[in-house]
């Protein structure tokens, strides 16, 4: 723990603070700290620094007891609670609880860290308070990431998931710190497999975990499977991991050929070798009392990569589902519209057809893979559909899902168009009987006034809008930097398009163009004319 620089004469105050912190909870530690804080003649900034160092001195005595006593996690969490109360009383900075938590987790074993993290999870309501959130969100994120780096993704899966769920509860959905906006791939996840037949070693396929890089010998005689597996199939299966790690390779002709050959060979093998439903066979043996249901067991494995294990892996439904699911994720990326893809990263029509056909074949194999293949396949379809919405949201710039509060006064933001005087008649006609004509705009116009001919004769209806104000919104939406999707642009509104055609035909020199080219669509034409007209009006 790094100590702050303390001015001469402040060591006594630091020790007094430490004595107050060491008191039992029932003796009013917060009140004692407040009283000592007020009585000290040191300036407020130095007093806060001295108090924070006193907290860390006490923590050092807890995590490394001098008398050889066992470390008490409850005392550590109690110190964090005292720091929270002190910050709320204004005698220390709001970052102090997070600093203490980081120090505690660095000094404890993983088993103890899990207990402390339960304390952190239970106080999410405290961390999201504006004062604590603005001061400590980055510290909490760093603390959680440091803890994740200490954990094994295969052996501490549940604890890792709890940390991820905590971060999801803590940060808003639009938080961009963990969204991978540029679509980078984890190229460090390298799969090591035998490149030549007969090497006879087994290595983990993914880095991570406490046994990373461990090598063991395999007894080839232990496999009694009747399914013949050659080295060619083994190599094609594990070579797919290199493509899964970096899908952009598929856009080169050489790697695309490798992908198609390997995928077709692997799927052909899966199709020819059906798996038995282990859960059904267990029921036939009538031993449900001593066996755990297959659907209730959860196991996250780092698969070994020796060709001598291929027969066993081909009979493993977990292994098969991993490979098939990886294929679906790869195809989802190849067919998806990702904003940061290069312009050269597009599939040809024949390639797209092949991917769609193989995708359906993969789904069929997933349904045939026991247990509960149909239910598992439905879950996968649902997850990939949600992934499409997630990618679309990232492509749009991660817009916030929070809706602004409704305006409660007439002095709020002005309407997009100048209000027309005759629209006030809508309020007068609201109390009368309304006629529904089946179209929202026709219904509104019809019910403006009981006598439509009289309404048409009103002088208030005889006006021409200001062209510059009328097309302002359409010009702003035409700017690519605004990132407005075409379907949400005002030029696609039929009412606006009809009014814009009438107005621009009388006020814009760009409306009538001397060209023989056919207009692609009315919205594109209107947008072009509005932009050119806006430039002319702005230069006047």
RAZI-V109420 format. One record per residue. RES is the residue in three letters. D_LAST is the distance of its C-alpha to the last C-alpha in whole Angstrom. Layout:
# RAZI-V109420
res & d_last
RES & D_LAST
RES & D_LAST
This chain:
# RAZI-V109420
res & d_last
UNK & 67
UNK & 65
UNK & 66
UNK & 64
UNK & 64
UNK & 66
UNK & 67
UNK & 71
UNK & 72
UNK & 70
UNK & 73
UNK & 75
UNK & 72
UNK & 71
UNK & 75
UNK & 74
UNK & 71
UNK & 73
UNK & 76
UNK & 74
UNK & 72
UNK & 76
UNK & 77
UNK & 78
UNK & 75
UNK & 77
UNK & 77
UNK & 74
UNK & 72
UNK & 69
UNK & 70
UNK & 72
UNK & 69
UNK & 67
UNK & 70
UNK & 70
UNK & 67
UNK & 66
UNK & 70
UNK & 69
UNK & 67
UNK & 65
UNK & 61
UNK & 60
UNK & 58
UNK & 61
UNK & 63
UNK & 61
UNK & 62
UNK & 65
UNK & 66
UNK & 64
UNK & 66
UNK & 69
UNK & 68
UNK & 68
UNK & 71
UNK & 73
UNK & 71
UNK & 73
UNK & 76
UNK & 76
UNK & 75
UNK & 77
UNK & 80
UNK & 83
UNK & 86
UNK & 85
UNK & 84
UNK & 82
UNK & 78
UNK & 77
UNK & 74
UNK & 74
UNK & 74
UNK & 71
UNK & 69
UNK & 70
UNK & 69
UNK & 66
UNK & 66
UNK & 67
UNK & 64
UNK & 62
UNK & 63
UNK & 63
UNK & 59
UNK & 59
UNK & 61
UNK & 59
UNK & 61
UNK & 60
UNK & 57
UNK & 55
UNK & 56
UNK & 60
UNK & 61
UNK & 59
UNK & 60
UNK & 64
UNK & 63
UNK & 62
UNK & 65
UNK & 68
UNK & 66
UNK & 67
UNK & 70
UNK & 72
UNK & 73
UNK & 71
UNK & 73
UNK & 73
UNK & 69
UNK & 69
UNK & 71
UNK & 68
UNK & 65
UNK & 66
UNK & 66
UNK & 62
UNK & 62
UNK & 63
UNK & 61
UNK & 57
UNK & 57
UNK & 57
UNK & 55
UNK & 52
UNK & 52
UNK & 49
UNK & 51
UNK & 53
UNK & 50
UNK & 48
UNK & 50
UNK & 53
UNK & 51
UNK & 51
UNK & 54
UNK & 55
UNK & 53
UNK & 55
UNK & 58
UNK & 58
UNK & 57
UNK & 60
UNK & 63
UNK & 61
UNK & 62
UNK & 66
UNK & 66
UNK & 67
UNK & 65
UNK & 68
UNK & 71
UNK & 69
UNK & 66
UNK & 67
UNK & 66
UNK & 63
UNK & 62
UNK & 62
UNK & 60
UNK & 57
UNK & 57
UNK & 57
UNK & 54
UNK & 52
UNK & 53
UNK & 52
UNK & 49
UNK & 46
UNK & 45
UNK & 42
UNK & 44
UNK & 43
UNK & 45
UNK & 48
UNK & 46
UNK & 46
UNK & 42
UNK & 42
UNK & 45
UNK & 48
UNK & 51
UNK & 54
UNK & 56
UNK & 59
UNK & 60
UNK & 63
UNK & 66
UNK & 69
UNK & 71
UNK & 74
UNK & 73
UNK & 76
UNK & 79
UNK & 82
UNK & 80
UNK & 82
UNK & 79
UNK & 77
UNK & 74
UNK & 71
UNK & 68
UNK & 66
UNK & 66
UNK & 66
UNK & 69
UNK & 72
UNK & 74
UNK & 71
UNK & 73
UNK & 76
UNK & 78
UNK & 81
UNK & 84
UNK & 84
UNK & 87
UNK & 87
UNK & 90
UNK & 88
UNK & 86
UNK & 88
UNK & 85
UNK & 86
UNK & 83
UNK & 82
UNK & 79
UNK & 79
UNK & 77
UNK & 74
UNK & 73
UNK & 73
UNK & 71
UNK & 69
UNK & 68
UNK & 68
UNK & 65
UNK & 63
UNK & 62
UNK & 61
UNK & 58
UNK & 58
UNK & 57
UNK & 54
UNK & 53
UNK & 50
UNK & 53
UNK & 54
UNK & 51
UNK & 53
UNK & 55
UNK & 58
UNK & 58
UNK & 57
UNK & 60
UNK & 62
UNK & 60
UNK & 61
UNK & 65
UNK & 66
UNK & 64
UNK & 66
UNK & 69
UNK & 69
UNK & 68
UNK & 71
UNK & 73
UNK & 72
UNK & 72
UNK & 76
UNK & 77
UNK & 77
UNK & 77
UNK & 80
UNK & 79
UNK & 80
UNK & 80
UNK & 82
UNK & 84
UNK & 85
UNK & 85
UNK & 88
UNK & 90
UNK & 90
UNK & 89
UNK & 86
UNK & 88
UNK & 88
UNK & 85
UNK & 81
UNK & 79
UNK & 77
UNK & 73
UNK & 74
UNK & 74
UNK & 72
UNK & 72
UNK & 69
UNK & 70
UNK & 70
UNK & 71
UNK & 74
UNK & 73
UNK & 76
UNK & 77
UNK & 81
UNK & 79
UNK & 77
UNK & 80
UNK & 79
UNK & 76
UNK & 76
UNK & 78
UNK & 75
UNK & 73
UNK & 71
UNK & 71
UNK & 70
UNK & 67
UNK & 65
UNK & 65
UNK & 64
UNK & 61
UNK & 60
UNK & 59
UNK & 57
UNK & 55
UNK & 55
UNK & 54
UNK & 52
UNK & 50
UNK & 50
UNK & 48
UNK & 46
UNK & 42
UNK & 42
UNK & 38
UNK & 40
UNK & 42
UNK & 41
UNK & 40
UNK & 43
UNK & 45
UNK & 45
UNK & 48
UNK & 49
UNK & 50
UNK & 54
UNK & 53
UNK & 52
UNK & 54
UNK & 57
UNK & 56
UNK & 55
UNK & 59
UNK & 60
UNK & 59
UNK & 60
UNK & 64
UNK & 63
UNK & 63
UNK & 66
UNK & 68
UNK & 66
UNK & 68
UNK & 71
UNK & 71
UNK & 74
UNK & 74
UNK & 71
UNK & 69
UNK & 67
UNK & 66
UNK & 65
UNK & 63
UNK & 61
UNK & 60
UNK & 59
UNK & 57
UNK & 56
UNK & 55
UNK & 53
UNK & 51
UNK & 50
UNK & 49
UNK & 47
UNK & 45
UNK & 45
UNK & 43
UNK & 41
UNK & 40
UNK & 40
UNK & 38
UNK & 35
UNK & 35
UNK & 38
UNK & 36
UNK & 38
UNK & 40
UNK & 40
UNK & 39
UNK & 37
UNK & 39
UNK & 38
UNK & 36
UNK & 38
UNK & 36
UNK & 33
UNK & 32
UNK & 31
UNK & 28
UNK & 26
UNK & 26
UNK & 23
UNK & 22
UNK & 22
UNK & 25
UNK & 26
UNK & 29
UNK & 31
UNK & 32
UNK & 34
UNK & 36
UNK & 37
UNK & 39
UNK & 41
UNK & 42
UNK & 43
UNK & 47
UNK & 47
UNK & 49
UNK & 46
UNK & 46
UNK & 46
UNK & 44
UNK & 44
UNK & 41
UNK & 39
UNK & 36
UNK & 38
UNK & 40
UNK & 37
UNK & 36
UNK & 40
UNK & 41
UNK & 38
UNK & 40
UNK & 43
UNK & 42
UNK & 40
UNK & 39
UNK & 39
UNK & 36
UNK & 34
UNK & 35
UNK & 33
UNK & 30
UNK & 29
UNK & 28
UNK & 26
UNK & 23
UNK & 19
UNK & 18
UNK & 14
UNK & 13
UNK & 11
UNK & 14
UNK & 16
UNK & 16
UNK & 15
UNK & 19
UNK & 19
UNK & 17
UNK & 19
UNK & 22
UNK & 21
UNK & 21
UNK & 25
UNK & 25
UNK & 25
UNK & 28
UNK & 28
UNK & 30
UNK & 29
UNK & 32
UNK & 30
UNK & 26
UNK & 25
UNK & 24
UNK & 28
UNK & 28
UNK & 29
UNK & 28
UNK & 25
UNK & 25
UNK & 26
UNK & 23
UNK & 20
UNK & 22
UNK & 22
UNK & 18
UNK & 17
UNK & 19
UNK & 17
UNK & 14
UNK & 13
UNK & 14
UNK & 15
UNK & 18
UNK & 20
UNK & 21
UNK & 24
UNK & 26
UNK & 30
UNK & 30
UNK & 31
UNK & 28
UNK & 30
UNK & 29
UNK & 27
UNK & 26
UNK & 25
UNK & 23
UNK & 21
UNK & 20
UNK & 19
UNK & 17
UNK & 15
UNK & 15
UNK & 13
UNK & 11
UNK & 10
UNK & 9
UNK & 7
UNK & 5
UNK & 6
UNK & 4
UNK & 0
